[in-house]
Structure formats: structure tokens, C-alpha cells
Amino acid sequence: MDRDTDSGIIDICNSLKKDGLTLEGMTVLITGGAGFIGSWTCETLLNLGARVICLDNFASGLKDNISHLESDEDFTFIKHDISKPIRIDKKLDIVMHMASRASPFEFDKFPIQILKANTLGIWVALGIAKKHGAKFLYTSTSEVYGDPDQRFVPTPETYNGNVNPVGPRSCYDEAKRAGEAFVMAYRSQHGMDTRMVRIFNTYGPKMRADDIYGRVVPRFIEQALNNDPITVFGDGTQTRSFTYITDQVEGILRLASTDKASGEVVNIGNDKERTILDLALMVKELTGSSSDITFHPLPVDDPKRRCPDISKAKRLLKWQPKVGLKEGLLKTINAFKTGGM
Ligand SMILES: NC(=O)c1ccc[n+]([C@@H]2O[C@H](COP(=O)([O-])OP(=O)(O)OC[C@H]3O[C@@H](n4cnc5c(N)ncnc54)[C@H](O)[C@@H]3O)[C@@H](O)[C@H]2O)c1
């Protein structure tokens, strides 16, 4: 498929091709492919000439995210819960395990499903990759670092984390840490080609803003566009670093296709640290909103600072973020004004 859009997908394809990285002709299984990052990855892979099998149970993903791909003969959709066994007959070259609810508001409501997707689910996905002799890529998270010791911000991959195993975020943090341990076990016991990306806050069109799915960027944008109060937790001095979706997808695909990245775990995120209050003010300004900014209690175990050390991604993958926060927010705001896609 070759869609003439200004979404940035064509730029990712050109950038990979320029560095001789190819996924053309490969068959890729993406669990969680109907989600935010998954659906962008499916579409980019199709543009690169890959065949895509997208597996999802629509726990938090949307049919609308992939409906425009369904007419492509290289795209197949399977509705399935990956924490239950499944046989895939088509020969696979790569398995990407992305299936997992990922929003802090979902940690309260679906902790068991989150744990299952990153333990039973990754076990099923690794088993499929092993049977096919396929490469395996796992989307882990910056949350494996927990609330990092200030001496390790920006945080390198070598930092082992500061995670509360019995806190409200543990269903996600510890599930992802267990997921990483599963990947390492399959690599050492079965000699599999594995790669892990630790994703830092990623945003862009197709992110859900509704109800419990509202992560900070889409929530602020929805609130600002409706002139509702923009709800900041704590005093807003906690920091995050925000990565635009096309930068994230390019990082993931570079990790999947770079030969010397086998066995590696790599941070992919923007290394410009911002306070949450700055983000709220920026969204208010860019939307021209009359919203007030209101302050609410900080959730338990909310990390104070989050910023990746991306020197490994720069060195190993020749990757660095290209889209600045203002540019990415404007693209996201425009998409939300026209239906979120
Ligand atoms: N977006 C971010 O900022 C971010 C940050 C760190 C890590 N991640 C990771 O990236 C991956 C994708 O996240 P996202 O932001 O696209 O979230 P998302 O909620 O939009 O996508 C997750 C997808 O997984 C599917 N899913 C969940 N459980 C499933 C199951 N048991 N079987 C089959 N499908 C299932 C959902 O329906 C959804 O389509 C997740 O693994 C997440 O933990 C994302």
C-alpha cells in the first residue's frame, strides 16, 4: 500500500530505506495491532512492503484504527485474546508483542488482564515465534524504572528500577518486568533472536481520549477543545518526556530490522524533559482554549521525573527524535478536531 498522506509514515519508510534497513516481503504478527502504537506500526509495515497479521481482542484498541487497512491484501486481522493459546499457520518472520492495556486509569479497572497480557500473553507470543523461528520484539515501558532515583535521570537502560511491587501501578510495572524476564529466558534457553523497546510516553493521532483511556496528552487536548478544566495531578512540577508517534514507530522498526540489535533492550523516547504544568499551558495556548487549569491529588507512586537516556538508540539504531513537542501537539490537536484519527 502507498497512501499519499502527510502522516509521516512515508518519511519513516524513506529514512529506513536510506540506511538499508528493509522489512519488505516479511510476514509480521503484531499482537495489540488495533491499538494506538500497533495500528501505526501495521500501516507503516504495509507501506514498507511487509505482510501484516494483526491480532487484537479490542480490549482498548479500536476497529476504526485498522478499518482503512482491511482492503489491503497483505493485511489480515485475527480477533483473539493473546493470553489464550492460538496457532498461526502462515510462516512468520517477526512477532511483535504489543498487546497490553497501557493507561494508568486502566490499572485500577483491569489489573488482572494487564498482568495476563504480559505474562500468559507473552508466553503464548514467544511460543509462536519459537515455532516459526521468528524474531521477537517486545514493547516494554519506561515504567520498568518505576520512580527512578534522581541520580539516574536521564535514565539509561542499565538502571534496574525503583518499583513498588504492591502499589497500584504494580500490575503494569511488574507485569512488564516479568515480560522482559520471559524474553530473556526464551533467548537463553532457546537461542531466540529477541529485542525489547522501553517506550517512553508516546502521543499522537489515534490515541483514545475517552473515559478511562485518557492518557495525559489526549486528555488535556480533549479538555482544552471542550473548554473544560484541564486537570493536572499534583502541582504539575513532575516531568515527562513526550515522543511523537512517528518517531516511536521509526525507533521500533529500526530495532526490529537492525542486525546488531539482537538481544538488546533500548529506550525509545524524546529526551526533552517537560513539566506536566508546561504541557497543560502549551495545550491551552495551541488550542486557543479558555479552560482553567485545576490541580488534583497526585496518584500513589506517580513518578516524579521521567526522561530517557537515548545514547544507546542513537549509537545502535542511528535513531533520534525528529518531531518537536509543539509540532507534534499541533498535528494531534488537528487530528482530534477532525475525529481523533
Ligand atoms: N503509548 C505509550 O506511551 C506507551 C508507553 C510505554 C509502553 N507502551 C506499550 O506499547 C504497547 C502499545 O500501547 P498503546 O499505547 O498502543 O496502547 P493501546 O491500549 O492503544 O494498545 C494496546 C492494544 O492491545 C490490545 N490488547 C490488550 N490486551 C490484549 C489481549 N489480551 N489480547 C489481544 N489484544 C490485547 C488492545 O485491545 C489494544 O489494541 C503496550 O504494550 C504498552 O504497554 C506504550
The ligand as a Gaussian input file, in Angstrom:
#p B3LYP/6-31G(d) Opt

LIG

0 1
 N        1.746000       4.761000      24.404000
 C        2.711000       4.821000      25.302000
 O        3.105000       5.914000      25.706000
 C        3.391000       3.561000      25.796000
 C        4.419000       3.717000      26.742000
 C        5.082000       2.588000      27.191000
 C        4.760000       1.332000      26.705000
 N        3.753000       1.204000      25.811000
 C        3.416000      -0.170000      25.366000
 O        3.156000      -0.197000      23.967000
 C        2.129000      -1.158000      23.689000
 C        1.016000      -0.475000      22.913000
 O        0.475000       0.570000      23.716000
 P       -0.582000       1.616000      23.136000
 O       -0.213000       2.943000      23.645000
 O       -0.733000       1.429000      21.692000
 O       -1.895000       1.150000      23.910000
 P       -3.307000       0.716000      23.337000
 O       -4.174000       0.447000      24.517000
 O       -3.797000       1.692000      22.338000
 O       -2.974000      -0.640000      22.569000
 C       -2.895000      -1.888000      23.203000
 C       -3.603000      -2.894000      22.312000
 O       -3.502000      -4.196000      22.890000
 C       -4.765000      -4.827000      22.777000
 N       -4.846000      -5.856000      23.811000
 C       -4.793000      -5.676000      25.153000
 N       -4.879000      -6.873000      25.785000
 C       -4.970000      -7.817000      24.797000
 C       -5.071000      -9.233000      24.809000
 N       -5.090000      -9.928000      25.959000
 N       -5.140000      -9.883000      23.616000
 C       -5.109000      -9.186000      22.443000
 N       -5.020000      -7.838000      22.380000
 C       -4.952000      -7.174000      23.550000
 C       -5.760000      -3.695000      22.961000
 O       -7.067000      -4.005000      22.504000
 C       -5.097000      -2.592000      22.169000
 O       -5.479000      -2.642000      20.805000
 C        1.678000      -1.722000      25.025000
 O        2.350000      -2.939000      25.250000
 C        2.161000      -0.681000      26.015000
 O        2.412000      -1.238000      27.281000
 C        3.054000       2.286000      25.347000

